[in-house]
Structures are given as C-alpha cells and as structure tokens.
Amino acid sequence: MKKFLIIFLFLFTYTMYQNLGMFLDVSEKPKRSDIIAVLGGDWNGWRIKKGLELLNQGYSKSGKILLNPWSDLYLEENGHIYRKEAKYLMAHGIKRDDIIYFHSWGRTYYELEAIKKFLLKNRYRSVIIVTDPPHTRRVSIIV
C-alpha cells in the first residue's frame, strides 16, 4: 500500500507539473498593434524570434519593436552567436532605427511599467507583449 501511495503521488505531481504551463498560458492571438515589446529574460531566443516573426508579418503598425537593453541574448543560429537581441534583429533585416529600447532593470513588473511609460510618452495606444507562454498569466495580472 505504501509503494502504491508513493507511485500515485509521484505520478500526480509529475502530471500536475507537466500541465501547469497550460494553466499559466493565457496567450491571445496577436492583433495588429502600434508597437511590439519583447520582455527580457529570453534565455533560449524564443521571445526575440517571435518578436521578429510578428514584426515581419506586419503586426506592428509603426514597424518598430521595443527591447530591454539589459537583456543579453546568447543565441546561436547557423554557427553565428548573437550576443544582443538588436544585433540578431539587424542581422535579419530590421533597421536600427526600428529598434527602440525601454529602460528597465529586471523584474516583469518594472519592465511593464517602463513599457507603459514609453507608450504614454509616445502616444501609442496598443502593444503586443512578447513573453513565454507560461509567463503570460503573470503579465496579464500586472497589466
């Protein structure tokens, strides 16, 4: 009986852990917006690639993308290592003038606060925030 309980608890915990991402993911289909903002902490390059994809598909009315300058990206693609997200974007055809920085150090809350200030200052009314799917619930609570 004790072995059964241990196995059951292990399987239950494993199943909950595997499905936690679905609970945390409240992503929406992108809608054409004034600008695209990519949050920092992009350890595997997924966020910047998604931001580039959305930019190339015309989801940014201004044609611009916001980045956190403190966010380093060490992404290897076709044998080339990109140490900054801006360099990655420029290597993929995005003009330097279309890359804008919002200045924030660290935490999601402070990044979103900096993005909001930027939007208000520049009279943008809409933004696509790019982050990892399980991170979207935290972003939606803060926003």
N, C-alpha and C positions, 0 to 999 in steps of 0.2 A: 504494500500500500504506500509506503514512504517513497519508493522508487517511482511509482506511478505519479504521485503528487509532484515530485521534483521534475519529472519529464513534462508533466502538464504545465507547471509554472514556467519552465524553460520555453516550451512551445508558445504559450500565451504571451510571454514577454517578447519573444522573437517576432511573433505576428504583429503585436502592437507597435514595436519599433519599426518594422518594415512598412507599416501603413500610416505611421504618424505624418509622413510627408503629404499624404492625400488630405488629411485634416488641416494641415497648416497652409496648404496651397489654395489661395483664393484668387488666383490669376484670372484675368479677364482677357478677352480677345482685344488686341490693340485697336484703338480708334485714332484716326489722324488727329494729331495734336500740334500745338505751336512748337514744341521742342521735345527732345528725348533726353532723359537724365539717367546715367549709369551710376549706380551706387558702388562704393568701394568694396574691398574685401573679395575681389574677383580672383580667387586663388587658382582656378583652373581655366580661366579665359572664357567661360560660358557667357558671362554678362556682356563683355565687350563685343563678342561675336554676335550676340543677339542685338545689341545696340546698333552695330554696323548693318546687320540684316534689315532692321526696321528703317534705318536711315536710307539705305539703298532702295527699299520698297516704297519710299515716299511718305512715310508716316510722320515725318517732321515737316510741318508747313514752312518753317523758316529754313529748313535744310541744315539745321545746327544740332549739335549734340553737347551735352553738359557732362563733364568728368570731374572727379575729385583728384586734384593734383598730388595728393598724398598717397594715392593708391598706386602702388607699383604692381606691374604685371610681368610675370616671368613666363611667357608663353612661347613655346617652340612650335613653329609651323614650317614645314618643308626645309628643315635644317637651319632655319633662321630663328634667333631668340630675340623677342621684343621685350625690352625692359620697362617700357612705358606704354600705356594704352594709346596715347596720342600718336606715338611712332607707329604702332600697329595700324591705327586708322589711316594715317597718311600713306603707309605702305600699301594700303588697299584703296587708294584713290580719293580719300577725303582731304579737302583743302584745309590747311592750318587755320584759316580764318573761320572755318565752320566748326572748330573745336573750341569750346568755351569751358573755363574752369569755375566751379563753385568751390569756395574755400571752406573746408570743414575738416576737423581732425577727429577721426574715429567714429564712434557710435552712430547707429542708424538715426536716432533722434536728431542729432546735431547735423547730420547730412541733410535730412529732410527740412530742417529749419533753414539751413543755408540755401537749399533749392527754393524754398518758399520766398525768402527774401529776394533772391535773384529774379524770380518770376514777377513779383510785385514791382520791383525796381524797373524792370524792362517791359512791364505791361503785357506779359504773357498770361494767357488765361487757362491754358491746358498744358499738361505734360504727361508723357509716358515715362514711368519709373521702371527701370530695368533692374531686377534683382533675381536671386534664385527662387524657384517656385515655393519651397518651404518657408522662405523668408517673407512672402507676400502678406501673410496674416499679420505679422508684426507691423509691417509698413501700413496696412490698412487701418490698424488700430491707432497708430500715431497720427496719420493723416486725418 
